[in-house]
Amino acid sequence: MASSQPAPVESPEVWTVARILEWTTRYLKERGSETPRLDSEILLSHTRKCKRIQLYTNFDTPLTDAERAQMRDLVKRRANAEPVAYLVGHREFFGLDFNVTKDVLIPRPDTETLVVQLLERANVLAMGNSPPAAEGEAVKPAKNAAELRILELCTGSGCIAITAAVNLPKAKVLATDISPDALKIATDNATKHSVLERLEFRAGDLFQAVPDDAKFDLIASNPPYVPDGEIAGLDPDVRDHEPMLALRAGPDGMRLLTPIVENAGRYLVPGGWLLLETGIEQSPLTQQALESNAEFQEVRVVKDLAGRPRVVLAQRK
């Protein structure tokens, strides 16, 4: 169907849930969406203020004029590559729902690899350095663990810090970000998940927001790591809508990863862990930087579910 064809909400025919889903799926597919059916379901369930499964129990229900108008606007914006998460205002991450705006990077499944490793390291520390879960084994958060101190740099929406706090009820978390607008979203998410009393948010560039004498058991970060030269080649929904502050990272993508590696040791207790999400090209560079740093040992690289190097971690000697 040509992109110039009127949206279904302008048609005199009756547009039921089923017909809207069918038309929107075809339209978004033609406009380049890689997940047109999922996009259609999320947008329509948001419009109808219902769960996605309820769309299938109301296939023959006509949309109201107001619903059709709202759906038309959302579909047009999605056809112009605006991310679905921004259109509906939230995104699921590690089984939790997070508010998102254009001030923060959209949480992605790849980053769940970092959270899994963070929880496993927390278990190791809490249980006296007993072995972590085997690869593929379900993570068993240390619910009764002694208090752990966790630092997250470049927190964005707060999804990493908040997920850690939810799964480690005795942990105290400090999360920093250079963007005050991002910290407002993170604070709202911490309140939403009832962990704000164990989280502290500070504005500043990396460790500049951290007290000089602070010590942590775990430091985690998903910093910007896209090389400047690769920005133009990103998918339009990322390049044109997500914050460059959370993406752009210098000629080699190491603008933030390098200073984190260089300074993390002074903030970690002996035996503490540093965990960093990286891109494919930055993984070996980060690994090399940690192996060359006399403060660290046990440097390793963990792959994501797609088999790509995703997390580099190391233990403070």
C-alpha positions as CSV (number, residue, x, y, z in Angstrom):
1,M,0.0,0.0,0.0
2,A,1.5,3.3,-1.0
3,S,2.6,5.7,1.8
4,S,0.4,8.4,0.3
5,Q,-2.8,6.4,0.8
6,P,-5.0,7.9,3.6
7,A,-4.7,6.4,7.0
8,P,-7.6,3.9,7.9
9,V,-9.1,6.3,10.4
10,E,-10.1,8.5,7.5
11,S,-12.0,5.7,5.7
12,P,-15.9,5.7,5.9
13,E,-15.7,1.9,6.5
14,V,-15.9,0.4,9.9
15,W,-12.4,0.0,11.3
16,T,-12.3,-2.8,13.9
17,V,-9.4,-3.8,16.0
18,A,-8.6,-6.6,13.6
19,R,-8.7,-4.4,10.5
20,I,-6.6,-1.6,12.1
21,L,-4.0,-4.2,13.1
22,E,-3.9,-5.7,9.6
23,W,-3.6,-2.3,7.8
24,T,-1.1,-0.9,10.2
25,T,1.1,-3.9,10.1
26,R,1.2,-3.8,6.3
27,Y,1.8,0.0,6.2
28,L,4.6,-0.1,8.8
29,K,6.3,-3.0,7.0
30,E,6.3,-1.0,3.8
31,R,7.8,2.0,5.7
32,G,10.8,-0.1,6.9
33,S,9.8,-1.3,10.4
34,E,11.5,-4.6,11.3
35,T,8.7,-5.5,13.7
36,P,5.6,-4.1,12.1
37,R,3.1,-6.5,13.8
38,L,4.6,-5.9,17.3
39,D,4.7,-2.2,16.7
40,S,1.0,-2.2,15.6
41,E,-0.1,-4.1,18.7
42,I,1.8,-1.9,21.1
43,L,0.5,1.3,19.6
44,L,-3.1,0.0,19.5
45,S,-3.1,-1.4,23.0
46,H,-1.6,2.0,24.1
47,T,-4.4,3.8,22.3
48,R,-7.1,1.6,23.7
49,K,-5.5,1.6,27.2
50,C,-5.5,-2.2,27.4
51,K,-3.1,-5.1,27.4
52,R,-2.0,-6.5,24.1
53,I,-3.7,-9.8,24.7
54,Q,-7.0,-8.0,25.0
55,L,-6.8,-6.9,21.4
56,Y,-7.3,-10.5,20.4
57,T,-10.4,-10.9,22.5
58,N,-11.9,-7.8,20.9
59,F,-11.0,-8.3,17.3
60,D,-14.5,-7.2,16.0
61,T,-14.7,-4.1,18.2
62,P,-14.8,-0.8,16.3
63,L,-12.5,2.0,17.4
64,T,-14.0,5.2,18.6
65,D,-13.4,8.4,16.7
66,A,-10.9,9.5,19.4
67,E,-9.1,6.2,19.3
68,R,-8.8,6.3,15.5
69,A,-7.5,9.9,15.6
70,Q,-4.9,9.0,18.2
71,M,-3.9,5.8,16.3
72,R,-3.5,7.8,13.1
73,D,-1.1,10.2,14.7
74,L,1.0,7.4,16.3
75,V,1.2,5.4,13.1
76,K,2.4,8.5,11.1
77,R,5.1,9.2,13.7
78,R,6.2,5.5,13.7
79,A,6.3,5.6,9.9
80,N,8.8,8.4,10.3
81,A,11.1,6.1,12.4
82,E,10.1,7.6,15.8
83,P,10.7,4.7,18.3
84,V,7.7,2.9,19.7
85,A,9.0,3.3,23.3
86,Y,9.0,7.1,23.0
87,L,5.5,7.0,21.4
88,V,4.0,5.1,24.3
89,G,6.3,6.5,27.0
90,H,7.7,3.2,28.4
91,R,9.8,0.1,27.8
92,E,10.1,-3.3,29.5
93,F,13.6,-4.2,30.8
94,F,14.5,-7.3,32.8
95,G,10.8,-7.9,33.6
96,L,10.3,-4.3,34.8
97,D,8.5,-1.4,33.1
98,F,10.5,1.8,32.7
99,N,9.3,5.3,31.8
100,V,11.3,6.7,28.9
101,T,11.4,10.0,27.0
102,K,13.8,11.4,24.4
103,D,16.1,12.5,27.3
104,V,17.2,8.9,27.8
105,L,18.4,6.0,25.8
106,I,15.8,3.3,25.3
107,P,16.7,0.2,27.4
108,R,17.6,-2.7,25.2
109,P,17.8,-6.5,25.7
110,D,21.5,-6.5,25.1
111,T,22.0,-4.5,28.3
112,E,20.3,-7.3,30.3
113,T,23.6,-9.2,29.8
114,L,25.3,-6.5,32.0
115,V,22.5,-6.9,34.6
116,V,22.9,-10.7,34.7
117,Q,26.6,-10.3,35.3
118,L,26.1,-7.7,38.0
119,L,23.7,-9.9,39.9
120,E,26.1,-12.9,39.6
121,R,29.0,-10.9,40.9
122,A,26.8,-9.6,43.7
123,N,26.1,-13.2,44.7
124,V,29.8,-14.1,44.6
125,L,30.6,-11.2,46.9
126,A,27.6,-11.8,49.2
127,M,28.3,-15.6,49.6
128,G,32.0,-15.3,50.3
129,N,33.3,-15.8,46.8
130,S,31.4,-19.0,46.1
131,P,31.2,-19.8,42.4
132,P,28.8,-17.8,40.3
133,A,25.9,-19.4,38.4
134,A,27.0,-21.6,35.5
135,E,26.5,-20.2,32.0
136,G,22.8,-20.6,31.1
137,E,21.8,-21.1,34.7
138,A,19.2,-18.8,36.1
139,V,20.5,-16.0,38.3
140,K,19.5,-16.3,41.9
141,P,19.7,-12.8,43.4
142,A,21.2,-12.6,46.9
143,K,18.0,-11.7,48.6
144,N,19.5,-12.1,52.1
145,A,22.9,-10.8,51.3
146,A,24.8,-8.4,53.5
147,E,24.5,-4.8,52.3
148,L,26.4,-4.2,49.0
149,R,27.4,-0.8,47.7
150,I,26.9,-0.3,44.0
151,L,27.8,2.6,41.7
152,E,26.3,3.0,38.2
153,L,27.8,5.6,35.9
154,C,25.8,7.0,32.9
155,T,22.5,5.8,34.4
156,G,20.1,7.3,31.9
157,S,16.6,5.9,32.6
158,G,18.0,4.2,35.7
159,C,17.2,0.7,34.4
160,I,20.5,-0.9,35.5
161,A,20.6,0.7,39.0
162,I,16.9,0.2,39.6
163,T,16.9,-3.4,38.5
164,A,19.9,-4.1,40.8
165,A,18.1,-2.5,43.7
166,V,14.9,-4.5,43.0
167,N,16.8,-7.8,42.9
168,L,19.2,-7.0,45.8
169,P,17.0,-5.6,48.5
170,K,19.8,-4.8,50.9
171,A,22.0,-3.0,48.3
172,K,22.6,0.7,48.4
173,V,23.1,2.2,44.9
174,L,24.6,5.5,43.8
175,A,23.8,6.4,40.1
176,T,25.2,9.3,38.2
177,D,24.6,11.0,34.9
178,I,25.7,14.2,33.2
179,S,22.1,15.0,32.2
180,P,19.8,16.4,34.8
181,D,16.8,15.6,32.6
182,A,17.8,12.0,32.5
183,L,18.2,11.9,36.3
184,K,14.6,13.2,36.6
185,I,13.4,10.2,34.5
186,A,15.5,7.8,36.6
187,T,14.2,9.3,39.8
188,D,10.6,8.8,38.6
189,N,11.4,5.2,37.7
190,A,13.0,4.5,41.1
191,T,9.8,5.9,42.7
192,K,7.7,3.7,40.4
193,H,9.5,0.6,41.6
194,S,9.6,1.6,45.3
195,V,13.4,1.6,45.6
196,L,14.1,5.3,45.8
197,E,15.0,5.1,49.5
198,R,18.0,2.9,48.6
199,L,19.1,4.9,45.5
200,E,20.9,8.2,45.4
201,F,21.1,10.1,42.1
202,R,23.9,12.6,41.4
203,A,24.5,14.9,38.4
204,G,28.0,15.0,37.0
205,D,30.5,13.7,34.5
206,L,31.4,10.1,35.5
207,F,33.3,10.1,38.8
208,Q,33.0,13.8,39.3
209,A,29.7,13.2,40.9
210,V,31.1,10.6,43.3
211,P,32.5,11.5,46.7
212,D,36.3,11.2,46.8
213,D,36.3,8.8,49.7
214,A,33.4,6.6,48.5
215,K,34.1,2.9,48.1
216,F,31.9,0.3,46.2
217,D,31.7,-3.4,45.9
218,L,30.5,-3.1,42.3
219,I,30.8,-0.5,39.6
220,A,28.7,-0.9,36.4
221,S,28.2,1.3,33.4
222,N,26.6,1.3,29.9
223,P,28.4,4.4,28.7
224,P,28.2,5.9,25.2
225,Y,30.5,3.8,22.9
226,V,29.4,4.6,19.3
227,P,32.4,6.1,17.3
228,D,31.7,9.5,15.8
229,G,32.2,8.1,12.3
230,E,29.4,5.5,12.8
231,I,26.7,7.9,13.9
232,A,25.5,8.6,10.4
233,G,25.1,4.9,9.7
234,L,22.9,4.2,12.6
235,D,19.2,3.2,12.1
236,P,17.0,6.3,11.7
237,D,15.0,5.5,14.8
238,V,18.3,5.7,16.8
239,R,20.2,8.4,14.9
240,D,17.3,10.8,14.5
241,H,15.5,10.4,17.9
242,E,17.7,9.0,20.7
243,P,20.0,11.4,22.6
244,M,23.4,11.9,21.0
245,L,24.8,12.5,24.5
246,A,24.1,8.8,25.3
247,L,25.6,7.5,22.0
248,R,28.5,9.5,20.6
249,A,31.9,8.5,22.1
250,G,34.8,10.0,20.1
251,P,36.8,8.6,17.2
252,D,37.2,5.1,18.5
253,G,34.2,4.9,20.9
254,M,36.4,4.9,23.9
255,R,35.9,8.5,25.1
256,L,34.2,7.4,28.3
257,L,35.3,3.8,28.6
258,T,39.0,4.8,28.9
259,P,38.6,7.2,31.9
260,I,36.3,4.7,33.6
261,V,38.9,2.0,33.4
262,E,41.6,4.5,34.5
263,N,39.7,5.7,37.6
264,A,37.5,2.9,38.7
265,G,40.1,1.2,40.8
266,R,40.3,3.9,43.4
267,Y,36.6,3.6,44.1
268,L,36.4,-0.2,44.3
269,V,37.1,-2.2,47.5
270,P,39.7,-5.0,47.1
271,G,37.9,-7.9,45.4
272,G,35.2,-5.6,44.0
273,W,34.1,-5.8,40.3
274,L,34.0,-3.4,37.4
275,L,31.4,-4.3,34.7
276,L,31.2,-2.4,31.4
277,E,28.9,-2.7,28.4
278,T,30.8,-2.1,25.1
279,G,30.4,-2.4,21.4
280,I,32.0,-5.1,19.3
281,E,35.0,-2.8,18.4
282,Q,35.4,-1.5,21.9
283,S,35.4,-4.9,23.6
284,P,39.0,-5.8,22.8
285,L,40.2,-2.2,23.5
286,T,38.6,-2.3,26.9
287,Q,39.9,-5.7,27.7
288,Q,43.4,-4.6,26.8
289,A,43.1,-1.5,28.9
290,L,42.0,-3.5,31.9
291,E,44.7,-6.1,31.4
292,S,47.3,-3.3,31.3
293,N,46.0,-1.8,34.5
294,A,47.9,-3.1,37.5
295,E,44.9,-2.6,39.7
296,F,42.8,-5.3,38.0
297,Q,42.8,-9.1,37.6
298,E,40.4,-11.7,36.3
299,V,39.6,-9.7,33.1
300,R,37.0,-11.5,31.0
301,V,34.5,-10.8,28.1
302,V,30.9,-12.0,28.2
303,K,28.8,-12.4,25.0
304,D,25.2,-11.4,24.7
305,L,22.4,-13.8,23.5
306,A,23.4,-13.0,19.9
307,G,26.9,-14.2,20.5
308,R,28.5,-10.7,20.3
309,P,31.0,-9.5,22.9
310,R,28.9,-7.3,25.1
311,V,30.3,-7.0,28.7
312,V,33.9,-6.6,29.8
313,L,34.4,-7.2,33.5
314,A,37.4,-7.3,35.9
315,Q,38.1,-7.7,39.6
316,R,40.0,-5.2,41.7
317,K,43.1,-6.9,43.1
